[in-house]
Amino acid sequence: MVDSEGQRDELVGRLFSAGLGMAEVLTVYLGDTLGLYRAIERAGSVTAPELAKEAGIFERYAREWLEQQAAAGILAVDDVSARPDARRYLLPPGHIEPLLDLESPYSIAPFCKSFVALSGAMPDLVAAFRSGSMVAWSAYGRDMIEAQGDFNRPWLVGSLGAEYLPSIPDLHERLVSEPGARAADVACGVGWAAISLARAYPNITVDGFDLDESSIEIAARNAKEAGVADRVHFEVKDAADASLQNRYDLAMVVEAIHDLSQPVAVLRAIREMLKPGGTLIVADERTEDSFTAPASETERLFYAYSVLCCLPSAMDDHTSAATGTVMRMSTFEAYAKRAGFDGVSVLPIEHDFLRFYRLDR
């Protein structure tokens, strides 16, 4: 017999914890966006008046945020019995990397930022559920653009050129030794894949394409700051543009195929972009092979993003593939076959959230 009271209590407790967690995510967003964690880290420790002056915020808000962060265990406080304005707060050493180092594999601030962006689009999402229409990418704002880029930034900067691509000997050799080799970063977002390719392979040039103008603007700035703007070029352009055909030795698509309303058409266009013998590397969600419920935490996360963002942003008309974040391996293989690729291989690259596919022309 089902214990309905036990189920009730478990659900209430679970959603209470989730709500508390979301509230703390929002306060982490404030600390990240307003530069409060950075100010504390620079100073070593701060009082509320000191933080207000350093970060340029109102002192009473500074005090309440500091107390909340200490109550949540995110900040430490030296003397809880001191006067409110005399208490000194600091970042525990183990919290500095997750909150402040965007290139660390433990970086968590972008994850928090993404859920704030999702929250802001909820009125549009409610309307879309009723009408069947899409939620425009712009509804999620600049926070989502930056969060998506920074979520992938650690592995792109730290592992793509140093570990992942060198584990593919023929491709690595081609990028190292072939004069004038070219790579394309399709649906490039803020550009970290393109930048990382250029850093790892100094003899290649990389072109990044995206339909979002603000993403291209951020990508160009990132390339300049990374010192590779002479070999990395970003442009608002559709991958199907005829001028791109037969130009590239390598194309990459990072966490975007499942977002596309027409994935087969885009994969077909990328195939045409490649030179004969060229390679496409696709990084997309490491989903389970089939639907299961209850699911793992990772699968639950994928479904949450799918319901709140990835599916709605792809529902542009009745012809949309409506893939969603939870793109099974079999679904991707079917898309690739319809696009004209002879086969798909899964690369032996270990990543908690992503699966890496190789497709050759």
C-alpha positions as CSV (number, residue, x, y, z in Angstrom):
1,M,0.0,0.0,0.0
2,V,1.2,3.5,-0.9
3,D,2.0,5.6,2.1
4,S,0.3,8.8,1.0
5,E,1.2,10.7,4.1
6,G,4.9,9.7,3.7
7,Q,4.8,10.8,0.1
8,R,3.2,14.1,1.1
9,D,5.8,14.8,3.8
10,E,8.7,13.9,1.5
11,L,7.4,16.2,-1.3
12,V,6.8,19.1,1.0
13,G,10.3,18.7,2.5
14,R,11.9,18.3,-0.8
15,L,10.3,21.4,-2.3
16,F,11.0,23.4,0.8
17,S,14.6,22.6,0.5
18,A,14.5,23.4,-3.2
19,G,12.9,26.7,-2.5
20,L,15.5,27.6,0.1
21,G,18.2,26.6,-2.3
22,M,16.7,28.8,-5.0
23,A,16.6,31.7,-2.6
24,E,20.3,31.2,-1.8
25,V,21.0,31.0,-5.5
26,L,19.4,34.4,-6.0
27,T,21.6,35.9,-3.2
28,V,24.7,34.3,-4.8
29,Y,23.7,36.0,-8.0
30,L,23.6,39.4,-6.2
31,G,27.1,38.7,-4.7
32,D,28.4,37.8,-8.1
33,T,26.8,40.5,-10.2
34,L,27.5,43.3,-7.7
35,G,31.1,42.2,-7.2
36,L,30.6,41.6,-3.5
37,Y,32.6,38.3,-3.4
38,R,35.4,39.9,-5.3
39,A,35.5,42.9,-2.9
40,I,35.6,40.6,0.1
41,E,38.4,38.5,-1.4
42,R,40.5,41.6,-2.2
43,A,40.1,42.9,1.3
44,G,40.5,39.6,3.1
45,S,37.6,40.5,5.5
46,V,35.0,43.3,5.6
47,T,32.5,44.9,7.8
48,A,29.2,46.0,6.3
49,P,30.2,49.7,6.1
50,E,33.5,48.6,4.4
51,L,31.8,46.4,1.9
52,A,29.2,49.1,1.1
53,K,32.0,51.6,0.4
54,E,34.2,49.2,-1.6
55,A,31.4,47.8,-3.8
56,G,29.4,51.0,-4.1
57,I,26.1,49.7,-2.6
58,F,23.8,50.9,0.1
59,E,25.1,50.1,3.6
60,R,21.9,48.6,5.1
61,Y,21.6,46.2,2.1
62,A,25.3,45.3,2.6
63,R,24.7,44.3,6.2
64,E,21.6,42.2,5.4
65,W,23.3,40.4,2.6
66,L,26.4,39.7,4.7
67,E,24.3,38.3,7.5
68,Q,22.3,36.1,5.1
69,Q,25.5,34.8,3.5
70,A,26.9,33.9,6.9
71,A,23.7,32.3,8.0
72,A,23.7,30.2,4.9
73,G,27.3,29.2,5.5
74,I,28.7,30.8,2.4
75,L,30.6,33.4,4.3
76,A,32.3,33.1,7.7
77,V,32.0,35.7,10.4
78,D,34.7,36.3,13.0
79,D,32.5,37.2,16.0
80,V,28.8,36.7,15.8
81,S,28.3,38.6,19.1
82,A,29.9,41.8,17.8
83,R,27.8,44.9,16.9
84,P,26.2,44.4,13.5
85,D,28.4,47.1,11.8
86,A,31.5,45.8,13.5
87,R,31.3,42.1,12.5
88,R,33.9,41.0,10.0
89,Y,33.0,38.6,7.2
90,L,35.3,36.6,5.0
91,L,35.2,34.0,2.3
92,P,36.4,30.6,3.5
93,P,39.4,29.5,1.4
94,G,37.5,26.7,-0.2
95,H,34.7,29.0,-1.4
96,I,37.0,31.4,-3.3
97,E,37.6,29.1,-6.4
98,P,33.9,28.1,-7.0
99,L,32.7,31.7,-6.6
100,L,35.4,33.7,-8.3
101,D,37.5,31.6,-10.7
102,L,35.5,31.3,-14.0
103,E,38.1,28.9,-15.5
104,S,37.9,26.4,-12.6
105,P,36.1,23.2,-13.2
106,Y,34.4,23.9,-9.8
107,S,33.0,27.3,-11.0
108,I,29.4,27.5,-9.8
109,A,28.4,31.2,-10.2
110,P,27.4,30.8,-13.9
111,F,25.1,28.0,-12.9
112,C,23.4,30.3,-10.4
113,K,23.2,33.1,-13.0
114,S,21.5,30.8,-15.5
115,F,18.6,30.1,-13.1
116,V,18.1,33.8,-12.4
117,A,17.9,34.2,-16.2
118,L,15.3,31.4,-16.4
119,S,13.2,33.0,-13.7
120,G,13.1,36.3,-15.6
121,A,11.5,34.6,-18.6
122,M,8.7,32.9,-16.7
123,P,5.9,35.1,-17.9
124,D,6.9,34.5,-21.5
125,L,7.1,30.8,-20.7
126,V,3.6,30.6,-19.2
127,A,2.2,32.3,-22.4
128,A,4.2,29.9,-24.6
129,F,2.8,26.8,-22.9
130,R,-0.7,28.1,-23.6
131,S,-0.1,29.1,-27.2
132,G,2.5,26.6,-28.4
133,S,4.7,29.5,-29.5
134,M,8.4,29.9,-28.8
135,V,10.2,31.9,-26.1
136,A,12.7,34.1,-27.9
137,W,16.3,33.7,-26.8
138,S,16.3,37.4,-26.1
139,A,13.7,36.9,-23.3
140,Y,16.4,35.2,-21.2
141,G,18.6,38.3,-21.4
142,R,22.4,38.8,-21.3
143,D,22.7,36.8,-18.1
144,M,21.8,33.6,-19.9
145,I,24.3,34.3,-22.7
146,E,27.1,34.9,-20.3
147,A,26.1,32.0,-18.0
148,Q,26.0,29.5,-20.9
149,G,29.4,30.6,-22.1
150,D,30.9,30.6,-18.6
151,F,29.4,27.2,-17.8
152,N,31.5,25.6,-20.7
153,R,34.5,27.9,-20.3
154,P,36.4,25.7,-17.8
155,W,36.7,22.6,-20.0
156,L,37.1,24.6,-23.2
157,V,39.9,26.6,-21.8
158,G,41.5,23.9,-19.7
159,S,40.9,20.7,-21.6
160,L,39.9,21.1,-25.2
161,G,43.3,21.9,-26.7
162,A,45.4,20.3,-23.9
163,E,43.7,17.0,-23.6
164,Y,40.5,16.3,-25.6
165,L,41.7,17.1,-29.2
166,P,45.2,15.6,-28.7
167,S,43.4,12.3,-27.8
168,I,42.2,12.2,-31.4
169,P,45.6,11.6,-33.1
170,D,44.7,12.1,-36.8
171,L,42.8,15.3,-36.2
172,H,45.4,16.7,-33.8
173,E,48.2,16.0,-36.3
174,R,46.2,17.8,-39.0
175,L,45.7,20.9,-36.9
176,V,49.4,20.9,-35.9
177,S,51.0,20.3,-39.2
178,E,48.7,21.3,-42.1
179,P,49.6,24.8,-43.3
180,G,46.6,27.2,-43.3
181,A,44.2,24.8,-41.5
182,R,40.9,26.4,-40.7
183,A,38.3,25.6,-38.0
184,A,34.7,26.8,-37.6
185,D,32.9,27.3,-34.3
186,V,29.2,27.0,-35.2
187,A,26.7,28.5,-32.8
188,C,29.8,29.9,-31.1
189,G,28.1,31.9,-28.3
190,V,30.6,34.0,-26.5
191,G,33.5,32.2,-28.3
192,W,35.4,30.1,-25.8
193,A,35.7,27.1,-28.2
194,A,37.1,29.2,-31.0
195,I,39.5,31.0,-28.6
196,S,40.7,27.7,-27.1
197,L,41.3,26.2,-30.5
198,A,43.4,29.2,-31.5
199,R,45.4,29.0,-28.3
200,A,46.1,25.3,-28.7
201,Y,47.0,25.4,-32.4
202,P,48.9,28.6,-33.3
203,N,49.0,27.8,-37.0
204,I,45.3,27.7,-37.6
205,T,42.6,30.4,-38.1
206,V,39.2,30.0,-36.6
207,D,35.8,31.5,-37.6
208,G,33.0,31.7,-35.2
209,F,29.4,32.1,-36.3
210,D,26.2,32.8,-34.3
211,L,22.9,34.4,-35.1
212,D,22.8,36.4,-31.8
213,E,24.5,39.8,-32.2
214,S,25.1,40.3,-28.5
215,S,26.9,36.9,-28.3
216,I,29.2,37.9,-31.2
217,E,30.0,41.2,-29.5
218,I,31.0,39.4,-26.3
219,A,33.0,36.8,-28.3
220,A,35.0,39.4,-30.1
221,R,35.9,41.1,-26.9
222,N,36.9,37.8,-25.3
223,A,39.2,37.0,-28.3
224,K,40.8,40.4,-28.0
225,E,41.4,40.0,-24.3
226,A,42.8,36.5,-24.9
227,G,45.3,37.9,-27.5
228,V,44.0,35.8,-30.4
229,A,41.9,38.3,-32.3
230,D,44.4,38.2,-35.2
231,R,43.4,34.5,-35.9
232,V,39.9,34.3,-34.5
233,H,37.1,36.1,-36.3
234,F,33.4,36.2,-35.2
235,E,30.5,37.0,-37.4
236,V,26.7,37.0,-37.3
237,K,26.1,34.5,-40.0
238,D,24.0,31.4,-40.8
239,A,26.0,28.2,-41.3
240,A,24.1,27.6,-44.5
241,D,25.7,30.6,-46.1
242,A,27.1,29.4,-49.5
243,S,30.3,31.3,-49.0
244,L,31.3,28.9,-46.2
245,Q,31.3,25.7,-48.3
246,N,34.4,23.5,-48.5
247,R,36.5,25.8,-46.3
248,Y,37.1,24.0,-43.0
249,D,39.2,21.2,-41.8
250,L,37.4,21.1,-38.5
251,A,34.0,22.3,-37.3
252,M,32.8,22.3,-33.7
253,V,29.3,22.7,-32.2
254,V,29.2,23.0,-28.4
255,E,25.9,22.4,-26.6
256,A,23.7,23.7,-29.5
257,I,22.4,20.9,-31.7
258,H,19.6,20.2,-29.2
259,D,18.7,23.9,-29.2
260,L,18.1,24.1,-32.9
261,S,14.7,24.1,-34.5
262,Q,16.2,22.6,-37.7
263,P,19.1,20.4,-36.5
264,V,19.2,18.3,-39.7
265,A,19.4,21.3,-41.9
266,V,22.2,22.8,-39.8
267,L,24.2,19.5,-39.7
268,R,23.8,19.3,-43.5
269,A,25.1,22.9,-43.9
270,I,28.1,22.1,-41.6
271,R,28.8,19.0,-43.7
272,E,29.0,21.3,-46.7
273,M,31.3,23.7,-44.8
274,L,33.9,20.9,-44.3
275,K,36.6,20.1,-46.8
276,P,36.6,16.5,-48.0
277,G,38.0,14.5,-45.1
278,G,37.1,17.3,-42.7
279,T,35.8,16.5,-39.2
280,L,32.9,17.7,-37.1
281,I,33.1,17.5,-33.3
282,V,29.8,17.9,-31.5
283,A,29.5,18.2,-27.7
284,D,26.0,17.8,-26.4
285,E,24.3,16.5,-23.3
286,R,25.3,13.1,-21.9
287,T,21.8,11.9,-21.6
288,E,20.6,8.4,-20.6
289,D,19.9,6.0,-23.4
290,S,16.2,6.0,-22.7
291,F,13.6,7.7,-20.5
292,T,13.5,6.6,-16.9
293,A,11.6,7.9,-13.8
294,P,12.6,8.8,-11.2
295,A,15.8,9.8,-13.0
296,S,19.3,10.7,-11.9
297,E,20.1,14.3,-10.8
298,T,21.9,15.0,-14.0
299,E,18.9,13.9,-16.1
300,R,16.6,15.9,-13.9
301,L,18.8,18.9,-14.5
302,F,18.7,18.4,-18.3
303,Y,14.9,18.1,-18.2
304,A,14.7,21.3,-16.1
305,Y,16.7,23.3,-18.6
306,S,14.7,21.7,-21.4
307,V,11.3,22.7,-20.0
308,L,12.5,26.2,-19.0
309,C,14.7,27.2,-22.0
310,C,15.9,24.8,-24.6
311,L,12.6,23.5,-25.9
312,P,10.7,26.8,-25.8
313,S,13.5,28.7,-27.5
314,A,13.4,26.2,-30.5
315,M,9.7,26.2,-31.1
316,D,9.8,28.8,-33.8
317,D,7.1,27.2,-36.0
318,H,5.3,24.0,-36.7
319,T,8.3,22.5,-38.5
320,S,10.6,22.6,-35.5
321,A,12.2,19.4,-34.6
322,A,11.4,20.3,-30.9
323,T,14.3,18.2,-29.6
324,G,14.8,19.7,-26.2
325,T,17.8,19.3,-23.9
326,V,17.3,15.6,-23.4
327,M,18.6,14.6,-26.9
328,R,19.2,10.8,-26.8
329,M,22.2,9.4,-28.6
330,S,19.9,7.6,-31.0
331,T,18.2,10.9,-31.8
332,F,21.5,12.6,-32.7
333,E,22.6,9.6,-34.8
334,A,19.3,9.8,-36.8
335,Y,19.8,13.6,-37.4
336,A,23.4,13.0,-38.6
337,K,22.3,10.2,-41.0
338,R,19.6,12.4,-42.5
339,A,22.1,15.2,-42.9
340,G,24.4,13.0,-45.0
341,F,27.0,11.9,-42.6
342,D,27.9,8.2,-43.0
343,G,28.4,7.5,-39.4
344,V,28.8,8.8,-35.9
345,S,31.4,7.7,-33.4
346,V,31.4,8.6,-29.7
347,L,34.8,9.8,-28.5
348,P,36.3,8.3,-25.3
349,I,36.3,11.7,-23.6
350,E,35.1,11.7,-19.9
351,H,32.9,14.6,-18.9
352,D,30.2,14.7,-16.3
353,F,27.6,16.4,-18.4
354,L,28.6,16.1,-22.1
355,R,29.0,13.5,-24.7
356,F,31.4,14.1,-27.6
357,Y,30.5,12.9,-31.1
358,R,32.8,12.7,-34.2
359,L,31.4,12.9,-37.7
360,D,33.6,12.9,-40.8
361,R,32.8,14.1,-44.3
